[in-house]
Amino acid sequence: MPTEILMPALSPTMEEGTLAKWLVKEGDTVSSGDLLAEIETDKATMEFEAVDEGVIGKILIAEGTEGVKVNTPIAVLLEEGESADDIGDVSAPAPAAAPAAAKSDEAPKADAAASAAPAPAAPQTTDGTRIFASPLARRIAADKGLDLTQISGTGPHGRIVKADVEKATAAPKAAEAPKAAAAAPAAAAAASAGPSTDAVLKMYEGRAFTEVKLDGMRKTIAGRLTEAKQTIPHFYLRRDIKLDALMKFRAQLNKQLEGRGVKLSVNDFIIKACALALQSVPKANAVWAGDRVLELKPSDVAVAVAIEGGLFTPVLKDADMKSLSALSAEMKDLATRARDRKLAPHEYQGGSFAISNLGMFGIDNFDAVINPPHGAILAVGSGVKKPVVNDAGEIEVATVMSVTLSVDHRVIDGALGAELLKAIVENLENPMVMLA
């Protein structure tokens, strides 16, 4: 029986995407691992590979189509011995019989509605991994009330086929009730986010404006930041950092590294300082996990990168273990690919701590919003020359940078947050210790 190729979930948070480009055409023969299409998620453009082998019998979703839900059929794959004549069984399930008492003009409507009904969507495990099953197996499973995540497939690549579901015993899908229960609070939260679209449009009726359509990234940013400010109990710790020793040390290193084509930025030192501070204060190297706190062993530091229409937070893993030059090269690579939307999900997910640096825009100080499930984020302002009192009690001019640590109080208490920020300040004011 022809196999539906479904819109994949390319990240744990993906619910829909844009089918940016087909890399195959109808009639092409494909094997497992061949590239089929380019899919735009809320964060990146990723290539989608074939799982089974066969011939592309029909493309159901045209390239450039936006808002394609995960598990929506996007193409049909024909196996050996199948032809285009068999595709009707996949794309248009047999309609249900119309009631005898129905009026004659209602019968076509009933037929059309039944024909449009899609096969049950391919299920996923709790970690978001797709379960592969034939369309017929999914329909039989739905009729019998079977949970496909509990069935082992005997088909190619572990695919669930008709024989597997016919041998299985019906059991209720325990996961469906919690999902349904969770839908109501989610809808209520969305409703309370602000005035409706109609209300806002009416408010500005008669005034000139340009309506900007939200893309997937903007929707995701809006949702996550709303969640962060509504659910995370933020508190803020502020410190001024004297950068003169760092600036002098950086100039010396850059002169020595010039032959290798390496030029360290102040941000590279900030990443290293934060990574080492998380090792010095290990209880602050933590994330909120719903009903518990996870204390991480490595220092995985995320850094906010502004791109057109939004931002990424690529993660530098094991940042405490890497040299300044290695961190600098990795950060440049991640930032470049972030702006091209070419990062893979594992490169911008995870971490326990983030840095947001707006100093290059002349911002003196600001408060950053925590990126869940992180325990904290450091907002970095610009270095400004100011009069300060030195250790001898004399007034001198120094380059001072203001930073604000936004902290999740569920994960880190005030004293622990202060200890973490103190460690960051000491690393930056005494940069040579970071090389020890």
Sequence and secondary structure as in RCSB ss.txt:
>XXXX:A:sequence
MPTEILMPALSPTMEEGTLAKWLVKEGDTVSSGDLLAEIETDKATMEFEAVDEGVIGKILIAEGTEGVKVNTPIA
VLLEEGESADDIGDVSAPAPAAAPAAAKSDEAPKADAAASAAPAPAAPQTTDGTRIFASPLARRIAADKGLDLTQ
ISGTGPHGRIVKADVEKATAAPKAAEAPKAAAAAPAAAAAASAGPSTDAVLKMYEGRAFTEVKLDGMRKTIAGRL
TEAKQTIPHFYLRRDIKLDALMKFRAQLNKQLEGRGVKLSVNDFIIKACALALQSVPKANAVWAGDRVLELKPSD
VAVAVAIEGGLFTPVLKDADMKSLSALSAEMKDLATRARDRKLAPHEYQGGSFAISNLGMFGIDNFDAVINPPHG
AILAVGSGVKKPVVNDAGEIEVATVMSVTLSVDHRVIDGALGAELLKAIVENLENPMVMLA
>XXXX:A:secstr
  EEEE    STT  EEEEEEESS TT EE TT EEEEEE SS EEEEE SS EEEEEE S TTEEEEETT EEE
EEE TT  GGGTHHHHS       TTS TTTHHHHHHHHHH       B TTS B  B HHHHHHHHHHT  GGG
    SGGG B HHHHHHS     TTHHHHHHHHHHHHHHHHTTSS HHHHHHHTTTS        HHHHHHHHHH
HHHHHHS EEEEEEEEE HHHHHHHHHHHHHHGGGT    HHHHHHHHHHHHHHHSGGGSEEE SSSEEE SS  
EEE EEETTEEE  EETTGGGS HHHHHHHHHHHHHHHHTT   HHHHS  SEEEEE GGGT         TTBS
EEEEEEEEEEEEEE TTS EEEEEEEEEEEEEETTT  HHHHHHHHHHHHHHHHSGGGGG 
